[in-house]
């Protein structure tokens, strides 16, 4: 096998995403094997709420920090350098639980925290991670309630809760903008997360910062693009969408099943999109994990649909630097599907996944939901 993708990108994207975090075990605890304890910070602690403290800073008196964790897997992080910043910087986004269920990673900044009873421990690569020895790395919970969102925040939450598929595009006279719909089988899909907007469906993935004014106007910064080369209509569609989004667009939201999002630019040209609920909106916070998928499917007896072919998988682990740790888990058939993943026979992949648990009330479907987050590594396997 010869890996053919990623390289240095793995290091950047894996940093802060893996490894087991200590949820509060004292230093020097015994290494003797014990029966596994299924209680984790994620499932046994009342962790939602606001946490405050002053975290260490290399060249300042400290960083005043307030981190709010919401039950739906969102966070709001406010940071203020005490000697140089007159007003705090606020970051919003989603957080992920680690595989052990005792720590989280913030999607935006990549900052990691161990989660204990009424407290969080900031984890740094070169600093100790022991609760008792690192009091200046601890944020203490100051409130167990999360305030109701404002109108603008509620609009943003609805945008984040859905993937938005472009259904139609029209100019100011109501005529179809064909340049934005070059491929009816793969239309543009917009995703909002924290302060980042992502669009994909033409040739390249487009990403840019955004904000929504109290008046409901979507402002998008200059959009960055991946560098794939495609047929001219697809590349022109990317440019047309990017140009339109960066003009400043009025947001009109119609709640329904599914909800409808209408974006109008200053000339009254419009984009109409339909929403599909994200797994986070349906199931709550995700656990981030890594899984290797073998090159070929195997015969299996799926409890839900009988004899079939299943992906063959095993769990993998990486440290915060993106280096392999431990030994891979045992190979097993995967009875569930992996959303957004398309398997190519003869190609093995290491995947970074979001893992969700369906509510127990949803019978007749797998309890676990896997969603592709990133293809870390691929290799062609000769038969």
C-alpha atoms as a printed R data frame, in Angstrom:
    type eleno elety resid chain resno       x       y       z
1   ATOM     1    CA   UNK     A     1   0.000   0.000   0.000
2   ATOM     2    CA   UNK     A     2   1.201   3.473  -0.798
3   ATOM     3    CA   UNK     A     3  -0.519   6.474   0.818
4   ATOM     4    CA   UNK     A     4  -1.070   9.221  -1.704
5   ATOM     5    CA   UNK     A     5  -2.760  12.117   0.055
6   ATOM     6    CA   UNK     A     6  -2.367  14.693   2.750
7   ATOM     7    CA   UNK     A     7   1.149  14.819   4.274
8   ATOM     8    CA   UNK     A     8   1.665  18.027   6.179
9   ATOM     9    CA   UNK     A     9  -2.064  18.766   6.087
10  ATOM    10    CA   UNK     A    10  -2.633  15.863   8.455
11  ATOM    11    CA   UNK     A    11  -0.558  17.539  11.130
12  ATOM    12    CA   UNK     A    12  -2.534  20.758  10.960
13  ATOM    13    CA   UNK     A    13  -5.972  19.214  10.837
14  ATOM    14    CA   UNK     A    14  -5.437  16.526  13.439
15  ATOM    15    CA   UNK     A    15  -3.916  18.855  16.028
16  ATOM    16    CA   UNK     A    16  -6.147  19.068  19.037
17  ATOM    17    CA   UNK     A    17  -8.620  16.552  17.630
18  ATOM    18    CA   UNK     A    18  -7.527  13.265  19.106
19  ATOM    19    CA   UNK     A    19  -5.976  11.618  22.102
20  ATOM    20    CA   UNK     A    20  -7.582  10.795  25.415
21  ATOM    21    CA   UNK     A    21  -7.998  13.615  27.903
22  ATOM    22    CA   UNK     A    22  -8.078  13.250  31.649
23  ATOM    23    CA   UNK     A    23 -11.414  14.356  33.045
24  ATOM    24    CA   UNK     A    24 -10.000  14.840  36.527
25  ATOM    25    CA   UNK     A    25  -8.187  11.715  37.717
26  ATOM    26    CA   UNK     A    26  -5.536  12.573  40.334
27  ATOM    27    CA   UNK     A    27  -1.856  12.380  39.449
28  ATOM    28    CA   UNK     A    28  -0.077   9.168  40.355
29  ATOM    29    CA   UNK     A    29  -3.197   7.005  40.129
30  ATOM    30    CA   UNK     A    30  -2.659   3.248  39.869
31  ATOM    31    CA   UNK     A    31  -1.987   1.615  36.510
32  ATOM    32    CA   UNK     A    32  -3.603  -1.652  37.641
33  ATOM    33    CA   UNK     A    33  -6.229  -3.000  35.275
34  ATOM    34    CA   UNK     A    34  -9.743  -2.454  36.540
35  ATOM    35    CA   UNK     A    35 -13.207  -3.127  35.194
36  ATOM    36    CA   UNK     A    36 -14.078  -0.419  32.657
37  ATOM    37    CA   UNK     A    37 -16.092   2.485  34.012
38  ATOM    38    CA   UNK     A    38 -18.740   3.548  31.502
39  ATOM    39    CA   UNK     A    39 -19.375   6.828  33.334
40  ATOM    40    CA   UNK     A    40 -17.767   9.777  31.558
41  ATOM    41    CA   UNK     A    41 -17.900  13.530  31.942
42  ATOM    42    CA   UNK     A    42 -20.127  13.631  28.862
43  ATOM    43    CA   UNK     A    43 -22.809  11.296  30.184
44  ATOM    44    CA   UNK     A    44 -22.598  11.711  33.954
45  ATOM    45    CA   UNK     A    45 -21.876  15.401  34.629
46  ATOM    46    CA   UNK     A    46 -24.087  18.462  34.351
47  ATOM    47    CA   UNK     A    47 -21.554  20.172  32.073
48  ATOM    48    CA   UNK     A    48 -23.642  22.784  30.234
49  ATOM    49    CA   UNK     A    49 -23.218  26.370  31.429
50  ATOM    50    CA   UNK     A    50 -20.757  29.250  31.618
51  ATOM    51    CA   UNK     A    51 -17.191  28.920  32.921
52  ATOM    52    CA   UNK     A    52 -14.843  31.774  33.799
53  ATOM    53    CA   UNK     A    53 -11.226  32.290  34.766
54  ATOM    54    CA   UNK     A    54  -7.939  33.949  33.820
55  ATOM    55    CA   UNK     A    55  -5.774  31.647  31.704
56  ATOM    56    CA   UNK     A    56  -1.986  31.996  31.469
57  ATOM    57    CA   UNK     A    57  -0.352  34.185  28.843
58  ATOM    58    CA   UNK     A    58   3.317  34.119  27.770
59  ATOM    59    CA   UNK     A    59   3.726  37.912  27.512
60  ATOM    60    CA   UNK     A    60   0.835  39.426  29.488
61  ATOM    61    CA   UNK     A    61  -0.725  39.216  32.970
62  ATOM    62    CA   UNK     A    62  -3.328  36.754  31.743
63  ATOM    63    CA   UNK     A    63  -6.277  36.145  29.415
64  ATOM    64    CA   UNK     A    64  -9.683  36.756  30.944
65  ATOM    65    CA   UNK     A    65 -11.779  33.907  29.580
66  ATOM    66    CA   UNK     A    66 -15.452  33.013  29.586
67  ATOM    67    CA   UNK     A    67 -16.541  29.815  27.854
68  ATOM    68    CA   UNK     A    68 -20.211  28.898  27.547
69  ATOM    69    CA   UNK     A    69 -21.039  25.296  26.614
70  ATOM    70    CA   UNK     A    70 -24.556  24.763  25.308
71  ATOM    71    CA   UNK     A    71 -26.464  21.462  25.491
72  ATOM    72    CA   UNK     A    72 -26.768  21.335  21.682
73  ATOM    73    CA   UNK     A    73 -22.996  21.222  21.184
74  ATOM    74    CA   UNK     A    74 -22.382  24.914  20.539
75  ATOM    75    CA   UNK     A    75 -20.030  27.165  22.442
76  ATOM    76    CA   UNK     A    76 -19.289  30.840  22.876
77  ATOM    77    CA   UNK     A    77 -15.730  31.786  23.852
78  ATOM    78    CA   UNK     A    78 -14.904  35.295  25.074
79  ATOM    79    CA   UNK     A    79 -11.221  36.164  25.570
80  ATOM    80    CA   UNK     A    80  -9.548  39.419  26.625
81  ATOM    81    CA   UNK     A    81  -5.810  40.071  27.048
82  ATOM    82    CA   UNK     A    82  -5.683  42.018  30.303
83  ATOM    83    CA   UNK     A    83  -2.938  44.496  29.422
84  ATOM    84    CA   UNK     A    84  -3.717  45.317  25.804
85  ATOM    85    CA   UNK     A    85  -7.277  44.548  24.775
86  ATOM    86    CA   UNK     A    86 -10.003  47.052  25.710
87  ATOM    87    CA   UNK     A    87 -12.856  44.752  24.650
88  ATOM    88    CA   UNK     A    88 -13.083  40.957  24.509
89  ATOM    89    CA   UNK     A    89 -12.972  38.902  21.328
90  ATOM    90    CA   UNK     A    90 -15.913  36.538  20.921
91  ATOM    91    CA   UNK     A    91 -15.749  33.248  19.018
92  ATOM    92    CA   UNK     A    92 -18.682  30.930  18.436
93  ATOM    93    CA   UNK     A    93 -18.939  27.476  16.931
94  ATOM    94    CA   UNK     A    94 -19.389  23.793  17.725
95  ATOM    95    CA   UNK     A    95 -17.374  21.639  20.102
96  ATOM    96    CA   UNK     A    96 -16.588  17.918  19.948
97  ATOM    97    CA   UNK     A    97 -16.164  15.369  22.718
98  ATOM    98    CA   UNK     A    98 -13.073  13.196  22.605
99  ATOM    99    CA   UNK     A    99 -13.426   9.433  22.262
100 ATOM   100    CA   UNK     A   100 -13.115   8.938  26.035
101 ATOM   101    CA   UNK     A   101 -15.966  11.360  26.770
102 ATOM   102    CA   UNK     A   102 -13.875  13.348  29.273
103 ATOM   103    CA   UNK     A   103 -12.686  16.286  27.197
104 ATOM   104    CA   UNK     A   104 -13.744  18.608  24.398
105 ATOM   105    CA   UNK     A   105 -12.171  20.423  21.458
106 ATOM   106    CA   UNK     A   106 -13.455  23.782  20.203
107 ATOM   107    CA   UNK     A   107 -13.979  23.608  16.456
108 ATOM   108    CA   UNK     A   108 -12.870  27.160  15.709
109 ATOM   109    CA   UNK     A   109  -9.678  27.647  17.709
110 ATOM   110    CA   UNK     A   110  -8.828  23.980  18.310
111 ATOM   111    CA   UNK     A   111  -8.456  24.727  22.053
112 ATOM   112    CA   UNK     A   112  -8.897  21.610  24.206
113 ATOM   113    CA   UNK     A   113 -10.366  21.311  27.688
114 ATOM   114    CA   UNK     A   114 -10.702  18.440  30.127
115 ATOM   115    CA   UNK     A   115 -14.178  18.453  31.706
116 ATOM   116    CA   UNK     A   116 -14.626  17.931  35.430
117 ATOM   117    CA   UNK     A   117 -17.367  18.570  37.980
118 ATOM   118    CA   UNK     A   118 -18.115  22.315  37.727
119 ATOM   119    CA   UNK     A   119 -14.793  23.119  36.063
120 ATOM   120    CA   UNK     A   120 -12.771  22.937  32.861
121 ATOM   121    CA   UNK     A   121  -9.015  22.463  32.540
122 ATOM   122    CA   UNK     A   122  -7.363  24.178  29.581
123 ATOM   123    CA   UNK     A   123  -4.952  21.766  27.912
124 ATOM   124    CA   UNK     A   124  -1.729  23.031  26.347
125 ATOM   125    CA   UNK     A   125   0.856  21.060  24.436
126 ATOM   126    CA   UNK     A   126   3.799  22.119  26.611
127 ATOM   127    CA   UNK     A   127   2.064  22.612  29.971
128 ATOM   128    CA   UNK     A   128   1.105  20.116  32.695
129 ATOM   129    CA   UNK     A   129  -2.421  18.742  32.536
130 ATOM   130    CA   UNK     A   130  -2.862  17.783  36.161
131 ATOM   131    CA   UNK     A   131  -5.811  19.498  37.867
132 ATOM   132    CA   UNK     A   132  -4.060  19.941  41.229
133 ATOM   133    CA   UNK     A   133  -0.829  21.298  39.731
134 ATOM   134    CA   UNK     A   134  -2.375  23.645  37.183
135 ATOM   135    CA   UNK     A   135  -4.840  25.912  39.030
136 ATOM   136    CA   UNK     A   136  -4.146  28.778  36.596
137 ATOM   137    CA   UNK     A   137  -5.461  26.588  33.747
138 ATOM   138    CA   UNK     A   138  -8.873  26.024  35.365
139 ATOM   139    CA   UNK     A   139 -12.145  27.726  34.421
140 ATOM   140    CA   UNK     A   140 -14.853  27.440  37.086
141 ATOM   141    CA   UNK     A   141 -18.537  27.223  36.310
142 ATOM   142    CA   UNK     A   142 -20.348  30.412  37.278
143 ATOM   143    CA   UNK     A   143 -23.763  29.656  35.804
144 ATOM   144    CA   UNK     A   144 -25.618  26.498  34.890
145 ATOM   145    CA   UNK     A   145 -28.138  28.302  32.705
146 ATOM   146    CA   UNK     A   146 -27.733  29.396  29.101
147 ATOM   147    CA   UNK     A   147 -29.510  32.685  28.232
148 ATOM   148    CA   UNK     A   148 -32.218  32.680  25.578
149 ATOM   149    CA   UNK     A   149 -30.870  33.792  22.195
150 ATOM   150    CA   UNK     A   150 -31.623  37.223  20.744
151 ATOM   151    CA   UNK     A   151 -33.485  37.498  17.419
152 ATOM   152    CA   UNK     A   152 -30.194  37.714  15.500
153 ATOM   153    CA   UNK     A   153 -28.739  34.807  17.487
154 ATOM   154    CA   UNK     A   154 -31.890  32.738  16.874
155 ATOM   155    CA   UNK     A   155 -31.564  33.390  13.132
156 ATOM   156    CA   UNK     A   156 -27.915  32.353  13.232
157 ATOM   157    CA   UNK     A   157 -28.809  29.210  15.165
158 ATOM   158    CA   UNK     A   158 -31.352  28.230  12.503
159 ATOM   159    CA   UNK     A   159 -28.745  28.802   9.790
160 ATOM   160    CA   UNK     A   160 -26.211  26.652  11.662
161 ATOM   161    CA   UNK     A   161 -28.774  23.910  12.310
162 ATOM   162    CA   UNK     A   162 -29.223  23.204   8.598
163 ATOM   163    CA   UNK     A   163 -27.362  22.557   5.375
164 ATOM   164    CA   UNK     A   164 -28.842  24.847   2.736
165 ATOM   165    CA   UNK     A   165 -29.229  23.533  -0.816
166 ATOM   166    CA   UNK     A   166 -29.623  26.023  -3.656
167 ATOM   167    CA   UNK     A   167 -32.999  25.395  -5.284
168 ATOM   168    CA   UNK     A   168 -33.225  28.438  -7.571
169 ATOM   169    CA   UNK     A   169 -31.429  31.646  -8.510
170 ATOM   170    CA   UNK     A   170 -33.082  34.625 -10.194
171 ATOM   171    CA   UNK     A   171 -32.000  38.095 -11.291
172 ATOM   172    CA   UNK     A   172 -33.849  41.318 -10.466
173 ATOM   173    CA   UNK     A   173 -36.337  40.641 -13.295
174 ATOM   174    CA   UNK     A   174 -37.059  37.137 -12.035
175 ATOM   175    CA   UNK     A   175 -35.098  35.422 -14.792
176 ATOM   176    CA   UNK     A   176 -33.176  32.254 -13.964
177 ATOM   177    CA   UNK     A   177 -29.439  32.745 -13.372
178 ATOM   178    CA   UNK     A   178 -28.172  29.698 -15.222
179 ATOM   179    CA   UNK     A   179 -24.537  30.313 -14.271
180 ATOM   180    CA   UNK     A   180 -25.338  29.423 -10.659
181 ATOM   181    CA   UNK     A   181 -27.040  26.145 -11.567
182 ATOM   182    CA   UNK     A   182 -24.599  24.376 -13.913
183 ATOM   183    CA   UNK     A   183 -25.101  20.916 -12.404
184 ATOM   184    CA   UNK     A   184 -28.618  20.014 -11.320
185 ATOM   185    CA   UNK     A   185 -27.426  16.723  -9.797
186 ATOM   186    CA   UNK     A   186 -24.928  18.490  -7.535
187 ATOM   187    CA   UNK     A   187 -26.286  21.918  -6.575
188 ATOM   188    CA   UNK     A   188 -24.526  24.345  -4.272
189 ATOM   189    CA   UNK     A   189 -24.841  23.583  -0.559
190 ATOM   190    CA   UNK     A   190 -24.131  26.294   2.033
191 ATOM   191    CA   UNK     A   191 -23.151  25.558   5.645
192 ATOM   192    CA   UNK     A   192 -22.835  28.079   8.471
193 ATOM   193    CA   UNK     A   193 -20.680  27.357  11.519
194 ATOM   194    CA   UNK     A   194 -19.576  29.921  14.064
195 ATOM   195    CA   UNK     A   195 -18.314  32.800  11.934
196 ATOM   196    CA   UNK     A   196 -17.484  30.689   8.858
197 ATOM   197    CA   UNK     A   197 -19.555  30.132   5.734
198 ATOM   198    CA   UNK     A   198 -18.740  27.192   3.463
199 ATOM   199    CA   UNK     A   199 -20.155  26.563  -0.017
200 ATOM   200    CA   UNK     A   200 -19.617  23.568  -2.253
201 ATOM   201    CA   UNK     A   201 -21.241  22.282  -5.409
202 ATOM   202    CA   UNK     A   202 -19.447  23.894  -8.329
203 ATOM   203    CA   UNK     A   203 -15.778  23.071  -8.749
204 ATOM   204    CA   UNK     A   204 -14.048  24.088  -5.513
205 ATOM   205    CA   UNK     A   205 -14.922  24.461  -1.872
206 ATOM   206    CA   UNK     A   206 -15.451  28.115  -0.982
207 ATOM   207    CA   UNK     A   207 -14.911  29.409   2.555
208 ATOM   208    CA   UNK     A   208 -15.259  32.862   4.072
209 ATOM   209    CA   UNK     A   209 -16.058  34.683   7.281
210 ATOM   210    CA   UNK     A   210 -19.550  36.085   7.740
211 ATOM   211    CA   UNK     A   211 -21.687  38.049  10.118
212 ATOM   212    CA   UNK     A   212 -25.367  38.963  10.317
213 ATOM   213    CA   UNK     A   213 -26.395  42.491  11.281
214 ATOM   214    CA   UNK     A   214 -29.305  43.208  13.667
215 ATOM   215    CA   UNK     A   215 -31.252  44.187  10.520
216 ATOM   216    CA   UNK     A   216 -30.777  40.706   9.089
217 ATOM   217    CA   UNK     A   217 -28.154  41.485   6.434
218 ATOM   218    CA   UNK     A   218 -25.604  38.764   5.680
219 ATOM   219    CA   UNK     A   219 -22.109  40.187   5.132
220 ATOM   220    CA   UNK     A   220 -19.510  37.775   3.761
221 ATOM   221    CA   UNK     A   221 -15.789  38.514   3.593
222 ATOM   222    CA   UNK     A   222 -13.546  37.616   0.708
223 ATOM   223    CA   UNK     A   223 -13.979  33.922   0.004
224 ATOM   224    CA   UNK     A   224 -11.014  31.557  -0.210
225 ATOM   225    CA   UNK     A   225 -11.114  28.609  -2.577
226 ATOM   226    CA   UNK     A   226  -9.458  25.256  -2.976
227 ATOM   227    CA   UNK     A   227  -7.379  24.953  -6.151
228 ATOM   228    CA   UNK     A   228  -8.952  22.205  -8.245
229 ATOM   229    CA   UNK     A   229  -9.288  22.649 -12.004
230 ATOM   230    CA   UNK     A   230 -12.673  21.746 -13.488
231 ATOM   231    CA   UNK     A   231 -14.785  22.390 -16.548
232 ATOM   232    CA   UNK     A   232 -15.325  26.068 -17.259
233 ATOM   233    CA   UNK     A   233 -19.045  26.197 -16.282
234 ATOM   234    CA   UNK     A   234 -18.294  24.829 -12.803
235 ATOM   235    CA   UNK     A   235 -15.462  27.291 -12.194
236 ATOM   236    CA   UNK     A   236 -17.647  30.141 -13.467
237 ATOM   237    CA   UNK     A   237 -20.387  29.046 -11.079
238 ATOM   238    CA   UNK     A   238 -17.955  29.294  -8.147
239 ATOM   239    CA   UNK     A   239 -17.056  32.851  -9.151
240 ATOM   240    CA   UNK     A   240 -20.682  33.864  -9.677
241 ATOM   241    CA   UNK     A   241 -21.716  32.586  -6.258
242 ATOM   242    CA   UNK     A   242 -18.719  34.155  -4.513
243 ATOM   243    CA   UNK     A   243 -19.366  37.520  -6.193
244 ATOM   244    CA   UNK     A   244 -23.034  37.451  -5.228
245 ATOM   245    CA   UNK     A   245 -22.515  36.443  -1.595
246 ATOM   246    CA   UNK     A   246 -19.965  39.188  -0.953
247 ATOM   247    CA   UNK     A   247 -22.368  41.968  -2.007
248 ATOM   248    CA   UNK     A   248 -24.269  41.930   1.291
249 ATOM   249    CA   UNK     A   249 -27.544  40.036   1.166
250 ATOM   250    CA   UNK     A   250 -30.817  40.473   3.012
251 ATOM   251    CA   UNK     A   251 -31.845  37.290   4.819
252 ATOM   252    CA   UNK     A   252 -35.456  36.097   4.673
253 ATOM   253    CA   UNK     A   253 -36.250  32.863   6.527
254 ATOM   254    CA   UNK     A   254 -39.492  30.927   6.196
255 ATOM   255    CA   UNK     A   255 -39.890  28.241   8.811
256 ATOM   256    CA   UNK     A   256 -41.520  25.082   7.582
257 ATOM   257    CA   UNK     A   257 -40.768  21.483   6.716
258 ATOM   258    CA   UNK     A   258 -38.269  21.967   5.236
259 ATOM   259    CA   UNK     A   259 -37.411  25.613   6.044
260 ATOM   260    CA   UNK     A   260 -36.665  27.986   3.164
261 ATOM   261    CA   UNK     A   261 -33.890  30.582   3.081
262 ATOM   262    CA   UNK     A   262 -34.036  33.496   0.627
263 ATOM   263    CA   UNK     A   263 -31.031  35.775   0.108
264 ATOM   264    CA   UNK     A   264 -31.496  39.048  -1.796
265 ATOM   265    CA   UNK     A   265 -28.592  41.193  -3.010
266 ATOM   266    CA   UNK     A   266 -28.862  45.014  -3.365
267 ATOM   267    CA   UNK     A   267 -30.125  44.681  -6.964
268 ATOM   268    CA   UNK     A   268 -32.912  42.305  -5.774
269 ATOM   269    CA   UNK     A   269 -31.356  39.268  -7.411
270 ATOM   270    CA   UNK     A   270 -32.131  36.309  -5.169
271 ATOM   271    CA   UNK     A   271 -31.033  32.867  -4.099
272 ATOM   272    CA   UNK     A   272 -33.598  30.430  -2.710
273 ATOM   273    CA   UNK     A   273 -32.331  27.517  -0.624
274 ATOM   274    CA   UNK     A   274 -33.994  24.664   1.263
275 ATOM   275    CA   UNK     A   275 -32.736  23.447   4.633
276 ATOM   276    CA   UNK     A   276 -31.886  19.973   5.847
277 ATOM   277    CA   UNK     A   277 -31.247  19.531   9.585
278 ATOM   278    CA   UNK     A   278 -27.637  18.764  10.500
279 ATOM   279    CA   UNK     A   279 -26.780  15.723  12.641
280 ATOM   280    CA   UNK     A   280 -25.831  18.113  15.475
281 ATOM   281    CA   UNK     A   281 -29.332  19.606  15.379
282 ATOM   282    CA   UNK     A   282 -30.925  16.145  15.364
283 ATOM   283    CA   UNK     A   283 -28.737  14.308  17.868
284 ATOM   284    CA   UNK     A   284 -26.734  16.844  19.915
285 ATOM   285    CA   UNK     A   285 -22.941  17.093  20.381
286 ATOM   286    CA   UNK     A   286 -20.690  14.772  18.417
287 ATOM   287    CA   UNK     A   287 -17.794  12.626  19.546
288 ATOM   288    CA   UNK     A   288 -14.805  12.875  17.213
289 ATOM   289    CA   UNK     A   289 -13.063   9.603  16.361
290 ATOM   290    CA   UNK     A   290 -10.843   8.015  13.703
291 ATOM   291    CA   UNK     A   291 -11.684   4.887  11.731
292 ATOM   292    CA   UNK     A   292  -9.798   2.945   9.090
293 ATOM   293    CA   UNK     A   293 -11.899   1.474   6.273
294 ATOM   294    CA   UNK     A   294 -10.491  -1.569   4.473
295 ATOM   295    CA   UNK     A   295 -10.244  -1.602   0.686
296 ATOM   296    CA   UNK     A   296 -12.904  -4.280   0.177
297 ATOM   297    CA   UNK     A   297 -16.312  -4.925   1.697
298 ATOM   298    CA   UNK     A   298 -16.940  -8.236   3.489
299 ATOM   299    CA   UNK     A   299 -19.956 -10.516   3.716
300 ATOM   300    CA   UNK     A   300 -21.894  -9.879   6.926
301 ATOM   301    CA   UNK     A   301 -25.229 -10.477   8.585
302 ATOM   302    CA   UNK     A   302 -26.617  -7.065   9.355
303 ATOM   303    CA   UNK     A   303 -29.103  -7.143  12.266
304 ATOM   304    CA   UNK     A   304 -31.302  -4.660  10.405
305 ATOM   305    CA   UNK     A   305 -31.386  -6.093   6.875
306 ATOM   306    CA   UNK     A   306 -29.880  -9.605   6.988
307 ATOM   307    CA   UNK     A   307 -27.190 -10.984   4.685
308 ATOM   308    CA   UNK     A   308 -25.339  -8.222   2.854
309 ATOM   309    CA   UNK     A   309 -21.914  -6.693   2.287
310 ATOM   310    CA   UNK     A   310 -20.463  -4.399   4.946
311 ATOM   311    CA   UNK     A   311 -17.516  -2.076   5.171
312 ATOM   312    CA   UNK     A   312 -14.708  -3.599   7.226
313 ATOM   313    CA   UNK     A   313 -13.372  -1.095   9.757
314 ATOM   314    CA   UNK     A   314 -11.128  -0.701  12.775
315 ATOM   315    CA   UNK     A   315 -10.599   2.213  15.155
316 ATOM   316    CA   UNK     A   316  -7.406   4.271  14.953
317 ATOM   317    CA   UNK     A   317  -5.877   6.777  17.383
318 ATOM   318    CA   UNK     A   318  -3.672   9.820  16.863
319 ATOM   319    CA   UNK     A   319  -2.047  12.206  19.319
320 ATOM   320    CA   UNK     A   320  -2.361  15.997  19.241
321 ATOM   321    CA   UNK     A   321   0.554  16.205  16.775
322 ATOM   322    CA   UNK     A   322  -1.144  13.895  14.312
323 ATOM   323    CA   UNK     A   323   1.120  10.929  15.104
324 ATOM   324    CA   UNK     A   324  -0.228   7.399  15.423
325 ATOM   325    CA   UNK     A   325  -0.540   6.165  19.019
326 ATOM   326    CA   UNK     A   326  -1.332   2.699  20.325
327 ATOM   327    CA   UNK     A   327  -2.300  -0.204  18.121
328 ATOM   328    CA   UNK     A   328  -5.316  -0.247  15.805
329 ATOM   329    CA   UNK     A   329  -8.472  -1.886  17.060
330 ATOM   330    CA   UNK     A   330  -9.762  -5.214  15.786
331 ATOM   331    CA   UNK     A   331 -11.258  -5.380  12.290
332 ATOM   332    CA   UNK     A   332 -15.043  -5.677  12.351
333 ATOM   333    CA   UNK     A   333 -17.942  -5.295   9.933
334 ATOM   334    CA   UNK     A   334 -19.676  -1.906  10.103
335 ATOM   335    CA   UNK     A   335 -23.436  -2.357  10.093
336 ATOM   336    CA   UNK     A   336 -24.142   1.386  10.014
337 ATOM   337    CA   UNK     A   337 -23.471   3.656   7.043
338 ATOM   338    CA   UNK     A   338 -21.090   6.632   7.087
339 ATOM   339    CA   UNK     A   339 -22.931   9.712   5.899
340 ATOM   340    CA   UNK     A   340 -21.176  11.728   3.152
341 ATOM   341    CA   UNK     A   341 -18.642   8.940   2.548
342 ATOM   342    CA   UNK     A   342 -18.436   7.125  -0.779
343 ATOM   343    CA   UNK     A   343 -16.357   3.960  -0.735
344 ATOM   344    CA   UNK     A   344 -14.224   3.041  -3.758
345 ATOM   345    CA   UNK     A   345 -13.420  -0.695  -3.973
346 ATOM   346    CA   UNK     A   346  -9.669  -1.272  -3.831
347 ATOM   347    CA   UNK     A   347  -8.981   1.931  -1.858
348 ATOM   348    CA   UNK     A   348  -8.526   1.958   1.927
349 ATOM   349    CA   UNK     A   349  -9.077   5.152   3.903
350 ATOM   350    CA   UNK     A   350  -8.417   6.547   7.345
351 ATOM   351    CA   UNK     A   351 -11.355   8.776   8.227
352 ATOM   352    CA   UNK     A   352 -12.002  11.375  10.882
353 ATOM   353    CA   UNK     A   353 -15.644  10.948  11.876
354 ATOM   354    CA   UNK     A   354 -18.331  12.637  13.895
355 ATOM   355    CA   UNK     A   355 -20.105  10.027  15.988
356 ATOM   356    CA   UNK     A   356 -23.661  10.655  17.228
357 ATOM   357    CA   UNK     A   357 -26.104   8.653  19.313
358 ATOM   358    CA   UNK     A   358 -29.729   8.548  18.218
359 ATOM   359    CA   UNK     A   359 -32.373   8.940  20.951
360 ATOM   360    CA   UNK     A   360 -33.552   5.623  22.357
361 ATOM   361    CA   UNK     A   361 -37.078   6.440  21.159
362 ATOM   362    CA   UNK     A   362 -36.036   6.049  17.501
363 ATOM   363    CA   UNK     A   363 -36.532   2.325  16.958
364 ATOM   364    CA   UNK     A   364 -35.773   0.369  13.810
365 ATOM   365    CA   UNK     A   365 -32.664   2.416  13.013
366 ATOM   366    CA   UNK     A   366 -29.013   2.088  14.117
367 ATOM   367    CA   UNK     A   367 -28.339   3.670  17.509
368 ATOM   368    CA   UNK     A   368 -25.048   5.145  16.251
369 ATOM   369    CA   UNK     A   369 -24.723   7.650  13.419
370 ATOM   370    CA   UNK     A   370 -21.367   8.246  11.722
371 ATOM   371    CA   UNK     A   371 -20.730  11.340   9.588
372 ATOM   372    CA   UNK     A   372 -17.559  11.915   7.571
373 ATOM   373    CA   UNK     A   373 -15.526  14.876   8.818
374 ATOM   374    CA   UNK     A   374 -12.238  14.403   6.939
375 ATOM   375    CA   UNK     A   375 -10.419  11.829   4.803
376 ATOM   376    CA   UNK     A   376  -7.053  11.721   6.597
377 ATOM   377    CA   UNK     A   377  -5.272   9.206   4.396
378 ATOM   378    CA   UNK     A   378  -5.998   7.038   1.351
379 ATOM   379    CA   UNK     A   379  -4.126   4.107  -0.172
380 ATOM   380    CA   UNK     A   380  -4.666   1.915  -3.205
381 ATOM   381    CA   UNK     A   381  -4.542  -1.798  -2.357
382 ATOM   382    CA   UNK     A   382  -3.619  -4.229  -5.113
383 ATOM   383    CA   UNK     A   383  -5.821  -7.356  -5.229
